[in-house]
């Protein structure tokens, strides 16, 4: 399964790049690829041993400890305004990320394309918005 998952996602990412005339490096042997869409950088992680694909996009620095309003806004947006993506705090840095986690088994190209579009669009919107909030 691990090699199949890497091959499958690698082929999908090649197709994604070709259809958009993008020069993307191939999926690395570590199962990681990075794609820039707008101001968002989406990293795609194929966790082959677990059979999952993880999409991540960093959208903001670590929130201030006293910023309950911002955290409430992010949690609410995760429920109402982020599509398949959800906000998460990185366990080590505390930075704010958008994430999507899916099984590779049953993943087709159109779903991968949709997930990349969703996370990139949402991250592109929120990284700008959160920059304004954090700099205020």
C-alpha positions in Angstrom: 0.0 0.0 0.0 2.7 2.6 0.8 4.2 2.6 -2.7 0.7 2.5 -4.3 -0.3 5.6 -2.3 2.8 7.5 -3.2 2.5 6.5 -6.9 -1.2 7.4 -7.0 -0.8 10.9 -5.4 2.4 11.5 -7.4 0.5 10.9 -10.7 -2.4 13.1 -9.6 0.0 16.0 -8.7 1.7 15.6 -12.1 -1.7 15.8 -13.8 -2.6 18.8 -11.7 0.5 20.6 -12.7 0.2 19.7 -16.4 -3.4 20.8 -16.7 -2.4 24.2 -15.2 0.9 24.5 -17.1 2.8 24.7 -13.7 6.4 23.7 -13.1 6.1 21.7 -9.9 8.7 19.5 -8.5 7.6 15.8 -8.3 6.3 14.3 -5.1 9.4 13.6 -3.0 10.4 10.2 -1.7 9.4 11.4 1.7 5.8 11.8 0.3 5.9 15.7 0.5 5.1 18.2 -2.2 4.6 22.0 -2.1 2.3 24.0 -4.3 1.8 27.7 -4.3 -1.6 29.1 -5.2 -2.0 32.8 -4.7 -0.3 33.8 -1.4 -1.0 30.3 0.0 1.7 27.6 0.0 0.0 24.2 0.4 2.1 21.3 1.5 0.8 17.8 0.5 2.0 15.0 2.8 1.3 11.4 1.8 1.5 9.4 5.0 1.7 6.1 3.1 2.0 3.8 6.1 -1.2 5.2 7.5 -2.9 5.4 4.0 -3.7 9.1 4.3 -3.0 12.4 2.6 -2.6 15.6 4.6 -2.9 19.0 3.1 -1.5 21.9 5.2 -1.3 25.6 4.6 0.2 27.9 7.2 -2.0 31.0 7.6 -0.7 32.9 10.6 1.9 33.2 13.4 1.1 31.8 16.8 -1.8 33.7 18.3 -1.2 35.7 21.5 -2.1 33.8 24.7 -4.8 36.3 25.5 -6.5 36.3 22.1 -9.6 34.2 22.9 -11.6 36.3 20.4 -9.3 35.3 17.5 -9.4 31.6 18.5 -13.2 31.7 18.8 -13.3 33.3 15.3 -11.1 30.6 13.9 -13.1 27.8 15.5 -16.4 29.3 14.2 -14.9 29.7 10.7 -13.8 26.0 10.8 -17.4 25.1 11.2 -19.0 27.6 8.8 -16.5 29.1 6.3 -13.6 26.8 5.4 -15.2 24.0 3.3 -13.3 20.7 3.9 -10.5 22.5 5.7 -10.2 23.2 9.4 -8.0 25.5 11.4 -5.4 23.9 13.7 -2.5 25.0 15.9 0.8 23.4 15.1 1.7 21.3 18.2 5.3 22.6 18.3 5.3 26.2 16.9 1.7 27.2 17.8 1.3 28.7 14.3 -2.1 28.6 12.7 -2.6 26.2 9.8 -5.5 25.0 7.7 -5.6 21.3 7.3 -7.4 18.6 5.4 -6.9 14.9 6.1 -8.3 12.2 3.7 -7.8 8.5 3.1 -5.7 7.8 -0.1 -7.8 4.7 -0.7 -10.8 5.8 -2.8 -9.3 9.2 -3.5 -9.7 10.1 -7.1 -8.1 12.9 -9.1 -11.2 15.2 -9.0 -11.3 15.0 -5.2 -7.6 15.8 -4.9 -8.1 18.7 -7.3 -11.1 20.0 -5.3 -9.2 19.6 -2.0 -6.2 21.5 -3.3 -8.5 24.3 -4.6 -10.4 24.5 -1.4 -7.4 24.7 1.0 -5.5 27.1 -1.3 -8.5 29.4 -1.7 -9.4 29.5 2.0 -5.7 29.9 3.0 -5.2 32.7 0.5 -8.2 34.5 2.0 -7.4 33.9 5.7 -3.6 34.5 5.6 -4.3 38.1 4.5 -7.2 38.5 7.0 -5.2 37.1 9.9 -2.1 39.3 9.1 -4.3 42.3 9.5 -5.8 41.1 12.8 -2.3 40.2 14.2 -0.8 43.5 13.2 -3.6 45.5 14.7 
